[in-house]
Every structure is written in C-alpha cells, then in structure tokens.
Amino acid sequence: MIEKQIAIEIQGHALAAIRQLSEALSACENRCSPEEYQQIKRGVGLSMGSIETELLSVIYFAFPELDDLKDVPNLSR
C-alpha cells in the first residue's frame, strides 16, 4: 500500500497539474479559433479526467480522508 505522505505529495502534484491545465485553457480562450479552442478544451478535459481516474481515485480509495470533495452533495466519485 502507498504511504500516506507519498499519497499527499502525489495529490498535490495532481491537483497542481489540473490547475495548470485549467489555466492553459483560459489562456487560449478568445485567442485562437473556435475550432482550435474546442480541440484544446477536449484535450484538457481528457487530461483532467485521466488525472482524476488514474491518480486521484487511487489515492482517495486508499485514503478517503484526503478527498475534500467526498461530502459535497450531488458529487460522486
């Protein structure tokens, strides 16, 4: 099993990557063609989804207390 401290470190990197992807999408909004924006938006969405399903879900399964969204109504992981 992964150590909790390592899980926290991975979580931090994963959440930072999600923030960076979101900023990248914002940076290109209204600065590229609508078609390019949609392609980038799709890539960002797929990347964020992978981070959630391949990294964060593993961490939250092992350490549910690290999932700060677990108690948000209408949100299921």
Long-range contacts (C-beta under 8 A, 24 or more apart in sequence): 1-62, 2-58, 2-59, 2-62, 4-63, 7-59, 7-62, 7-63, 7-66, 8-66, 10-55, 10-59, 11-55, 11-56, 11-59, 11-66, 14-51, 14-55, 14-56, 14-59, 15-56, 17-47, 17-51, 18-48, 18-51, 21-47, 21-48, 22-48, 52-77
